[in-house]
Amino acid sequence: MIQKQNDRRFQVLIVGGGAAGISVAARLAKASPRPDVAIVEPSDKHYYQPLWTLVGGGEVRKETTERAEADLIPRGTTWIRDRVETFLPDENAVVTASGERLGYDVLVVAPGIQLNWGAVAGLEGRVGRGGICSNYSYATVDSTWEAIRGFQGGTAVFTHPATPIKCGGAPQKIMYLAADYWRRSPPREAYRIVFCIGMAKIFSVDHYARSLLKAVERYGIEVRYQQDLVAVDADARTATFRHLETGETTEQPWTLLHVTPPMSAPEFVRASPLANEAGWLDADKHTLRHPRWDNVFALGDASSLPTSKTGAAVRKQAPVAAANVLATLRGAPLTGSYDGYTSCPLVTGYGRLVMAEFDYDLALRETFPIDQSVERRSMYLVKKHLLPQLYWRGMLKGRA
Ligand SMILES: Cc1cc2nc3c(=O)[nH]c(=O)nc-3n(C[C@H](O)[C@H](O)[C@H](O)COP(=O)(O)OP(=O)(O)OC[C@H]3O[C@@H](n4cnc5c(N)ncnc54)[C@H](O)[C@@H]3O)c2cc1C
């Protein structure tokens, strides 16, 4: 077979210039000798998504979460402003939307997760108005605060889908902020708060779940487990949920509806040979290397790594990916190993936060010498002020 000529070739090609792609590139930029690296990233903006919880809660302006992509790409790294459409791992190449064929010695794939608004009947195009809001996109995050502030009673429904999502705690963090706000500034009429979660438990780690259940009790929230949102009638203000075990559907009227949409790996990943059966980028859970192609690595939200999908997890994956990419370029054995570390700063009210940190085995991996399952103001301040600095100045610069 005659292979097609590449338009350009790089030692390392990174797909996705988000939290993971930039963090890996920043580490590779410090290596000696420094490999020739390119990032394919279509967007000219990057967002610190973890702060969207506090944007939705009226604590932070959304503009503070945005930076120009150009300012984050490490100096000396090539930015290809395009999107990858096809992977050709047998030919060590990818093809972009503009038709460019890019060759590589090592490929790092980190295009993040896809929000599937269209998977809920009647939802697409309705989020951000008429009482339907969501913290899950920059375009709609302001609508959450407007809806919370303007709520004058009735039923406030918060959803958590049955699919894997980024930041498993975020669907309920905004609910606790709303509940706390309504306690301090009560709506005119009577109200209820209903949490419909497509899981059998409120949180995977019992140590932290206990504290969340206390918050649920404090705010008088009704939790309905195994309930997956399948349809929304925006005009009639009703939502349809399907019970994951019985398949039974129920209709829930709402006055305010905060939606966390179903998510999946991006379509171009699902359709590629790099995907596992569930559509995620296949990767060894410790080395992050693809099981079939030795020169392909995956990390971040699009990967199959069986941990909770967070930026905090990416912070620990990036140095492992960078070390193993460099070892592959040298033809040396892989030394980097990721243990599944992830963290979820569980906001449970204004000035209250449970700092969850755990690994693949759901064993605690706490940073501070305190009981982190206790709701604390200090941890809230860490989330609001310290973690954004750690992200922009540490993680994205390859320093933390
Ligand atoms: C509301 C909310 C709250 C959150 N809270 C927290 C929290 O408290 N703590 C925490 O640690 N994490 C939190 N997260 C999760 C965190 O933001 C993500 O886990 C993290 O950004 C994942 O990094 P990533 O690089 O995999 O994806 P992203 O940072 O999303 O980047 C993916 C990049 O790939 C690009 N891309 C997509 N398709 C293509 C293509 N075809 N070709 C090339 N590039 C492509 C995209 O444009 C994007 O720039 C939260 C997220 C949300 C939405």
The ligand as an ORCA input file, in Angstrom:
! r2SCAN-3c Opt
* xyz 0 1
  C     -19.892     22.993     35.678
  C     -18.561     22.293     35.775
  C     -17.932     22.194     37.009
  C     -16.703     21.562     37.119
  N     -16.109     21.524     38.353
  C     -14.892     20.984     38.480
  C     -14.209     21.040     39.735
  O     -14.699     21.609     40.708
  N     -12.975     20.474     39.813
  C     -12.381     19.881     38.740
  O     -11.255     19.415     38.872
  N     -13.012     19.785     37.547
  C     -14.246     20.327     37.386
  N     -14.856     20.307     36.154
  C     -14.325     19.427     35.083
  C     -13.127     19.968     34.300
  O     -13.413     21.232     33.754
  C     -12.784     18.964     33.190
  O     -12.652     17.682     33.759
  C     -11.481     19.317     32.455
  O     -11.616     20.547     31.786
  C     -11.113     18.210     31.467
  O     -10.030     18.570     30.662
  P      -9.934     18.060     29.147
  O      -8.666     18.639     28.613
  O     -10.148     16.598     29.069
  O     -11.178     18.746     28.413
  P     -11.397     20.289     28.114
  O     -10.670     21.150     29.092
  O     -12.859     20.467     27.974
  O     -10.681     20.516     26.689
  C     -10.983     19.775     25.527
  C     -10.465     20.581     24.327
  O     -10.509     19.763     23.144
  C     -10.930     20.560     22.063
  N     -11.488     19.710     21.000
  C     -12.726     19.168     20.943
  N     -12.892     18.502     19.784
  C     -11.715     18.599     19.104
  C     -11.260     18.125     17.842
  N     -12.068     17.430     17.036
  N      -9.999     18.423     17.453
  C      -9.183     19.151     18.261
  N      -9.554     19.637     19.466
  C     -10.808     19.366     19.867
  C     -11.961     21.504     22.693
  O     -12.173     22.667     21.905
  C     -11.334     21.805     24.049
  O     -10.517     22.959     24.016
  C     -16.086     20.974     35.977
  C     -16.708     21.096     34.736
  C     -17.921     21.753     34.619
  C     -18.571     21.899     33.267
*
